[in-house]
C-alpha cells in the first residue's frame, strides 16, 4: 500500500503555512499567493533522524561542566563584514545573506573568500544560478585572484556534500539556497519544502564537519527574505545587504546573530571594482548643504556597537485639503503622532491644522528612541522658520509627561560628535558629562519646555 503524500498550503511571498487554501495571506496581505505544495514522503533514513539542525547527539551533562572555550573565528579580510558577523566567521556556523537583486551579495562574498584563500584557507564556491564563466568575469573585473578558489556548478545538496567530503574546505558559499534541491523531497526547487530541507541538510553537514557555510538568499517584493520562516530559525546568522537612497552606498545589517550583537551595521561604497569599506559612515550621512535651513537637525544614533550621526529633516506646511497628512520616513509613524501630542500638551505648540513630513536622511531606519528630541526640534524649526546651525546636535527620549529621558551610551555619542567638529549639544541632563569637553558647549535639559527655550540660544 502506497503512502499518502503529505501536502500543505504555503504563501509564496512570506512562507506562512495554512491548513487550507485562502484567497489572501493574513500574514503579509498578499492575494492569490497561497499554493499547495507537496512535503515529500518520509522514505529516507534521514527523515527518521532524531538529531536537530546541529546534527549532533550528545549525552546529558551539567551546565557547569560545559566547555566555555571561545569559538574559533575566521576573518573575512573585510573589517565592516567582520563587525556585522561579531568579529569574524565562526567555524561550523551557517550565515544567510539576503538582499535585493544587484545589491552586491555575490560580490562581497567573492571578495571575502578571495582574501581567505589568499591567506591559505580552503574555500569552495557553489553556483547554482550563474555559470562559472560569469563568476570568472566578475572576479576579473574585481581584480580578484582565483588561483586558490575552488568552484563548482551544482544544485543538488547531496552532490555538493560529496564534493565537500573529497576536498574538505573550511568555508563554503552556496549561491543561492533557492535553487538548491535535495533528492529526498519530491517538490520542485525553490519551493518551501525544498528550501527548508536543503538548508537543513547543509546545516547538519556544517555542524558535523566544522565547515563555515554562507547561504545567499533572495528577497520578496516587500524586501523580506524569501522562503519559509523556518529558514531564519535554522541558520546561526542572518544578514541583509541593502542600498541607501544614494545608490552608491550599501548597508549590511545583522537581523539575527548567535555569535554577536543584533542590529550591527556595516557600510560600503559600490564602484566598478566592487564594494569598498566606509570607515567613517557619519560623514556619509552628513553631506549637508553649505547654507543651513530650517527643519534640518542632526542627532546621534547608536547602531550596534558604535555611534552614527544622521540628519533628520522636517517640513511643516499649511494643509491645503480636508485632512492634514502626517508622514514619517525612516521611523515609526505612530511615534510621530505621539511626539506631536507631547509637543501640543507640554510645549504649547499646536499643529493640528498643518501637514507634517519627517524624514531620516540617507535611508537609515531609526529603531531607538534617542531621536525623539531631534524630531521635535526639527518640527518646531520648520514651523517657526528658525534655523539650527550645522554645528549643533540633539538627542534624548521624550516621555509622555514632557520629560527628557537619558539614553544609553550618552557620553560616547557626545565624544563622537565632538570629533566631527560639532560645537553645541542639547542633551538630557542625566547624559551631560561631568567634565567639560574641549570645543563643545553642553546644554543639559530636563524637559521639553527647557529644550524649546534653548533653541533661542543655539539658532542662527
HELIX and SHEET records of a PDB file:
HELIX    1   1 UNK A   46  UNK A   48  5                                   3    
HELIX    2   2 UNK A   63  UNK A   65  5                                   3    
HELIX    3   3 UNK A   79  UNK A   85  1                                   7    
HELIX    4   4 UNK A  105  UNK A  118  1                                  14    
HELIX    5   5 UNK A  132  UNK A  141  1                                  10    
HELIX    6   6 UNK A  157  UNK A  167  1                                  11    
HELIX    7   7 UNK A  177  UNK A  179  5                                   3    
HELIX    8   8 UNK A  192  UNK A  209  1                                  18    
HELIX    9   9 UNK A  230  UNK A  234  1                                   5    
HELIX   10  10 UNK A  281  UNK A  285  1                                   5    
HELIX   11  11 UNK A  333  UNK A  347  1                                  15    
HELIX   12  12 UNK A  372  UNK A  384  1                                  13    
HELIX   13  13 UNK A  410  UNK A  419  1                                  10    
HELIX   14  14 UNK A  429  UNK A  431  5                                   3    
HELIX   15  15 UNK A  448  UNK A  458  1                                  11    
SHEET    1   A 3 UNK A  17  UNK A  18  0                                        
SHEET    2   A 3 UNK A   7  UNK A  11 -1                                        
SHEET    3   A 3 UNK A  34  UNK A  38 -1                                        
SHEET    1   B 2 UNK A  73  UNK A  74  0                                        
SHEET    2   B 2 UNK A  89  UNK A  90 -1                                        
SHEET    1   C 9 UNK A 149  UNK A 153  0                                        
SHEET    2   C 9 UNK A 123  UNK A 127  1                                        
SHEET    3   C 9 UNK A 171  UNK A 175  1                                        
SHEET    4   C 9 UNK A 212  UNK A 217  1                                        
SHEET    5   C 9 UNK A  94  UNK A  99  1                                        
SHEET    6   C 9 UNK A 237  UNK A 243  1                                        
SHEET    7   C 9 UNK A 249  UNK A 257 -1                                        
SHEET    8   C 9 UNK A 265  UNK A 271 -1                                        
SHEET    9   C 9 UNK A 274  UNK A 277 -1                                        
SHEET    1   D 4 UNK A 296  UNK A 303  0                                        
SHEET    2   D 4 UNK A 306  UNK A 318 -1                                        
SHEET    3   D 4 UNK A 354  UNK A 360 -1                                        
SHEET    4   D 4 UNK A 326  UNK A 329  1                                        
SHEET    1   E 3 UNK A 392  UNK A 394  0                                        
SHEET    2   E 3 UNK A 424  UNK A 428  1                                        
SHEET    3   E 3 UNK A 441  UNK A 445  1                                        
SHEET    1   F 2 UNK A 397  UNK A 398  0                                        
SHEET    2   F 2 UNK A 404  UNK A 405 -1                                        
END                                                                             
